[in-house]
């Protein structure tokens, strides 16, 4: 799915995962705008580079999170089943401590908690959604640009613009729509990541500390033995 959207773009060196790198600003002088076709083509390539760079970044990020999420989920299933079976077979198999099952179950719970608090599975799903949105926007832009070129050459039988200046403005509007769309997708995914991360941190703090909202709660918690009770 991603390969078809990336065809026709210039190859780039593989970049390690990390922050999405900024795309350098495209400088076009006033003299270069005398050749409208060449200037617009440079802007089109610049906008497509922004989209394809974002797609490549999400592809790399998705692969790492998919691998980690599947590994943790598989480990949780295996250790969960093993932890439930060990106490059952300890009576018939010599040398198996039934308490070992609780340790294995704790490992299973730890795998699920690690996946949840670090957002591996949810991040994988966010990457998939962002990829589909970016590829869809890039595909629509390429079709709209082809339609614009066809109208420019008269291949459609008529021109939608009365003057060349209107055609240039229409092309810039298409480029602006693609650049804005890419920014909207990445901002929405980042906002969702912040929301998920904040929620995970709040849940972790709530589980790691007692709920003390008044002096009476503090006295009650202290009478129960504090964090060492239970």
N, C-alpha and C positions, 0 to 999 in steps of 0.2 A: 504494500500500500504506500509506503513512504518512498520507494524507489521510483514509482511513476511520477510522483510530485516533484522529485529532485532532478529529473532528466532535463538536460539542456542547460544546466547551471555549471559554472566553472568549478573544477575540483579544488578543494582546500586541504591543507594539512590537517591530520587528525589532532584534535585538541583534547586534553584531559578534561574530566568533569570538574566543575567548579561553577563560579558565577558566569552568567551569560555575558559574553564579551560585548562591549559596545562596538557599533559599526562606525567607522570613520566618516566624518562629515564630507559630503560631496561638494567640491568647489567648482562652479561653472561661472566663467566670466561673462560679462555682457556681450563681448565679441563672439563668444562661442554660441550664444543664443541666436546669432544670425542664421546658423544652420539648425533650424528647429528639430529636424528629424534626428540628428546626431545627439543633440542635447537631451531630447526626450528619451532616446534609447539609453543614454548613460543613467538617467534618473530611473528608468524602468529596471535596469540591471542592479542598481543600488538598492531599490526597494525589494527586489526578489532576493538579493543577498541577505537582507535583514530577515526575511521570512524563512529562507532555507537554513540560515545559521540557527535560528530558534528551533526549527524542526530537528536539526542534527543534535542540538543540546538536549532536547526532550527525549530523543531516541537513546542517547547514551545514558541519561539519567534513568529512563524506564528500564533498560536492560539490567542495570545494577540493582535497582529496587525489586524487580521481578525475581532475580536470582535469590536475593536475601529473603524476600517474603516467602517464596516457595520452600526454601531451606528451613526456615523457622517453623512454618506450618507443618512440614513433613516431620520435623523433629518433635513438634508438639503432639502429633498424632501417634507416632511410634512410642514416645515415652509415656503418653497418657494411657495407651493400651497396655504397655508393659507394667506400668504402676498399678493398674487394676488387676492384672493377671497374677502378679507375683504373690500377693497374700493368699490367693486361691490355691496355688500349686505348692506353697511352702509346706503344707501339711503332708503332701505325698512325695515331695522331692527333698532329700536330705541335703543340708548345708545352705538352704536359702532362708535368709532372715526375712520374716514377713514385714518388718519395719522398713526394709529397703524399698518397698512399694511406695511409701509416703515420700521418700527422697526423690524417686523417679517422677512421681506426680508433681512434686515441687518444681522439678526441672521443666516439665511440660507447661506448668503455669508460668514459669519464667520466660519460656519461649514466646508464649502468647503475649505476655506483658511487654516484653522487649519490642515485639512487632507493633504493639499498640502505642506505646509511649514514644517510640522513634518514628512512627508514622510510615512504615515501609509499605504495607499493603495499601493504605489510603493514598500515599504518595504515588504509588504505581498507578492507581486508578486516576489520579489527577493528571499524571503525565499522558495517559491514554486519551483522556478527554481533551487536553490541550493539543496533543498531536492531531487528533481528528479535526479540531477547530482550525488549526493553522493550515493543515493540508487543504481543507475545504476553502478557506479564504484565498490561498495561493492559487488553487485551481480556478476559482471564479474570476480572479484577477486576470489570469492568463487567457481565459475565454473572452472576457470583456476587452482585453487589449487586442486580441485577434479580431474582434468585431470592430474595434476602432480603426485598426489598420485596414481592414476590408473597406470600411467607409471612406478612408482617405484615398485609397487607390481606385475607388469607384467600382469595386468588385460586387457591391450589393446593389448596383444600379442607380443609386442616389446618394447624395451627401447629406448628413444630418446637420451640417454647420454651414451657415451662410458666408462666413469669413474664416481665413486661416487661423486668426487669433482665437476664435471660438473652439477650434479643434485642439489647439494647444492647451487651453483651459480645461477642456474635457479630459485630455490625457493626464494632466496634472491632478485632476480630481480623482481619476482612477488610481494613480500612484498614492495620493493622500489616503484614499480609502483602504488600500492594502497596508500601509505603514500604521495607520491608526488601528486597524483591526488586529494586527500583530501585537501592538502595545496593549490593547484591551484584553486579549487572551492571556498574555503573560502577567498583567496586573491582576486579573481575576484569579489566576492560579496561585499567585503569590499571596493574595489576600486570604484565599482558602487555606493555604499552608500556615499563615500566621494564626488564623482562627483555630485550626486543628492543634497547632503547637501550644497555644495558650490554654486550650481546653485540657490537653494532656498534662501540662505542668500544674494546672489547678487541681486536677484529679490526683496527681501524685502527691502534692502537698497536703491535700485533704486526707489521703490515706496514711501519710507518714506522720501526721501530727494530730493531736486530739482537737475536738471541737470545743473551744473555750470562748464563750461569748459574754460571760459575766463572772464576777468574783465567786459567786456560788458554784459555778461550773468548775472553776479552778480548785476550790476546796473539795468538791466531790471527786474530781479526777485525782487529786493528791491522796485522798482517803482510800482510793481504790488501788493505790500502789504506783501511780504514774505510768510511765512507759513500760515498766517491767512487770506490770500486772498481767494476769491471764497466762 
